[in-house]
Amino acid sequence: MSGMRSRLDCIPCFFAQAIRAARIAGLDEEDTRRLLEELGRRLPEVDPALPPPVNAPILYRRLAELSGQPDPFATVKLRHTELALALLPLMRSHVEASGDRLDAALRIAVAGNVVDLGALAEVDDLGAAVDRAVTVEHHCWDVELLRERLARARTLLLVGDNAGETVFDRVLLEVVGELFPAIERYFSVRGGPIINDATARDAVAAGLDRVATLVSTGTDLPGVVPERSSDEMRRLLDSADVVVAKGQGNFETLSGLGRELFFILAVKCQVVSEELRLEKGASALVHYAGG
């Protein structure tokens, strides 16, 4: 299996995620404690040879059972999508005002991975956060390589991450369609609910079906494991001229795929920071040569 290995540093992160997720799902103190105790008992099942997102369902499938909700984050995801859609005119205005539409759209896309839609509840606050994110200086920004690849491409696969962030991705796909009309655009969604990752339903709510063909990963993993993915997803990972993947979960699972990839992400943990040699908190467009 390709991708990063889980490290000891990932274990406290699983517990921190469990507490945050339990509160979002509305679990009371007793059920939250039960979730943590069960996670502790199941730690031997966490395989260090696997990327962290492949171990994540140990936690999130049990959370769904305890909450009695197949998609405990459904309400949160809808709220995030609505907040982001309210910002769509602002995002497009940033692109229109730029002398480099592709660069601006990519900055919008990475802003979607940076902006905390859960912490910023008001559109005005989100707008200010987007304004900051699209002007930040990135320490790794391989835009010219991506531009060169897109100029020769016939197919683009954009591997999606979170709901709400999908609206930011929509802007990027719109611009790619305008600048490179020959490119057939695909957007991947998770095959089932997991955390706040985007499913087909979430992508349609964001309007992504208007700018790309939606394809399911075929699993509820918060990342992409080719050998566990749907036939269509595996075909696109192998044959798409350009593959761009959003967020840490996709980086953790796809970084060892063995083909050229571009990653758009914010570095949110020390493990990924060390892997990319970027400071925690940095955001980047990273070219991975593969092979």
Number of C-alpha atoms within 10 A of each C-alpha: 15 18 21 22 19 20 15 10 11 18 15 10 12 19 17 13 16 21 17 11 20 24 13 14 23 14 19 12 12 8 15 22 15 13 22 18 12 14 19 13 10 12 13 9 10 19 14 15 15 18 26 26 23 22 20 20 16 17 20 23 16 14 24 19 12 19 17 12 12 15 20 25 21 21 13 18 25 18 17 24 26 17 21 25 21 15 19 15 12 15 26 19 12 18 23 13 10 12 9 10 19 21 21 24 27 25 28 28 27 27 28 29 26 21 18 15 24 12 9 15 13 11 16 13 13 20 20 10 18 23 16 12 21 21 13 12 11 14 13 14 18 18 18 11 12 20 15 10 14 19 13 13 16 16 18 24 24 25 26 26 27 25 32 30 31 31 30 29 28 24 23 27 25 18 20 24 16 13 14 16 11 15 19 18 21 24 27 25 32 28 19 20 25 25 28 22 26 28 26 21 16 24 28 14 19 25 15 23 16 13 20 20 13 20 21 20 28 21 18 24 26 31 30 31 25 20 11 14 20 16 14 13 25 18 12 18 22 15 13 18 19 24 21 20 26 26 25 23 23 25 25 26 25 24 21 17 19 14 15 16 22 23 24 27 26 25 23 17 15 16 19 19 16 12 11 15 11 17 16 16 14 17 26 25 24 21 18 16 11 11 8
